C-alpha cells in the first residue's frame, strides 16, 4: 500500500514502480500529478489491478511503459494525458503497453494526441478494443502485435504516422482501416508489415481495400465557443453510404452522450460542410465527437474536439428583480454558490449543481450578490430584492 503519500506530487522527474508484488492499487498518491519530465516505468507489479490515480497527468517527456501486470483488467485514469516523448532523446521516447494478459480495453486515453516516437501495444492477450480518438501524430513506428483477442483498431483515429507500421499476430483482428493507417498506406513507398491477423487485415492489400470503402473522408472537425453555446463545424471531401452524423458530448473526454443528429449526403464525391450548435454546454471543459453511421448500421467515430466555456457565459439569475426567490439558471458543474449582501458578507451558501434556489424573503429590499465558484473560475451576479 502507498497510503499516507496521497496527493503529494504535481511534478516529478521520473516515476518508477517495479516488482511490488503485494501492491494492489496506488491509492490517491498521484492524483495531483500533472507532468513527468522524463519517464513513467511501471513493471512487474503482480497484484496491481488499477491505475485510477493519474487523472490529472497531462504530459510525460520521455517514455511511458506499463509492462507485465497479470491482474490488470483496465487502464483507467489517464483521460487527461495529452503527450508522451516530445522531450526525450532517440530511443527513449516510446509509448508502450506490453504483456498485460488480463487487460481488456484501452479506451481511457481520450486526450492523448502526440507521441514523440514509437507506439507499441503488444502481447495483451485479453485486449479486445483499442481506442485513441484524439491521436494526431506518431513520430516513429507503430507496433500492434500478438494481442490475440483484439478484433478492431478502427477507433485509433486520424493521425500522422512516420512509420514503419507493424500489425502482426493478432489472430482475431479483421478491422484495421483507421484513417491514420489508411493515410499511411496510401503512399506505396511507406514500409508496412501486416500479417497473421484475421481476413480483412491479413495483408496490406486487404487493408488498402477496406480503406477504399471508408464512409467519409473528413477534412476538418472544429468546435468554437459562441455566447455560451458551442458551434461544431466539419467538412467532408467525399462520402460513401453515409446516413447521418450522431453528435455526442462529454464533460470528461471518455463518457459521451448523444445530443443531436445531422443528416449525411449518402454517396458523393463533392465536398460538403456541416454545422451543429450545442445550446447547453457545461461550464468548464466540453468534449465533442460525432458518430458517423452508414445506411447498413456500420459506424465510425470522428476525432474529439475540446471547447472551454466560461462560467459567466452560461449563468443567469431569474427572476431579477425578485420579491422572494432567485434561481440560478445554466448547465453548471460541481461548485459553490453564495448569496452575499452588498458589502460581501455571506448570507446563504449552497453546493452546485443542485443548490440553485435562494430565498431572499427574510431579507430587506435592496441589492444582493450571487457568487458562483466552479473550479478556479468565479463570477458574481447582481440581484435586486424589491
C-alpha angles and dihedrals in degrees: 000000000000095000113145095042096077119151096350100131135064096162134019135183091221139346119214126175114171134166100351093152097181097044109114101171142001095236108209096312096125101029092116096043111123107164139022111195098204125006146346109208117175115169143157099005096148100192099038111123106169144028099192095135097081098075094129099042108123107168143018113195101205125012137343117206131174108178138173109354108153095188098047112111102168139015099226124168104044097099094120097049109118108167142021129185102008092127102035130104120250110289094024103070104081136136108212134176105178141171101351100146097188097044107119106174140028099193103121100081093085095143100041105122114153131044117184094207138341129020113199130173108171142162097001093142098187096045111123105166135039119189127171101154096170097047108130107163140021111189098204138359129349116215123187110166144149096007091141098189097045113119106171140020099175090114091068085098135207112326141149111247122196091192167152102205125213122185106164143147098010097138098198100033110122104148115066102142098117109156093244092053091047092052091050094049090047087078106071094206093059112108116241132166111196122165151114091047128116121286109285091044102036098108141004094265092056093052092046089052091051090048090055088061097053107138098229140014105218118209098182144339118200139172127205131185112232122178095324094319132091123234113204117197133177141163133212125206092201140353134207121196090335112171104173149325117244108207115218134192134199137177095204104035093244110064113055133189127195115252103172149330135249122196118241127221099245107224118354140141092202119100114251131191123215136188138188128182121213104205098186111045121161124255106259124010121019124179125195138188135156129229109220109210126196125215088254092055098256114134145185134190132241124227115278121256124202124214126180118213119197117229092236092059095064107027119100133168118223132222100018118197094035138180095206123341127051116190128196112225126197140075097284129185125216113304144103132289123193134185110219133184119239090272093055097255111147117244105166131011127193137174120243145259092029101033101076106129122083123188110215095173094103091056129078123254114278144086121318135177130230110204118197121191120186116168109314094337124095130182132177125210123195118232125193118211112201 
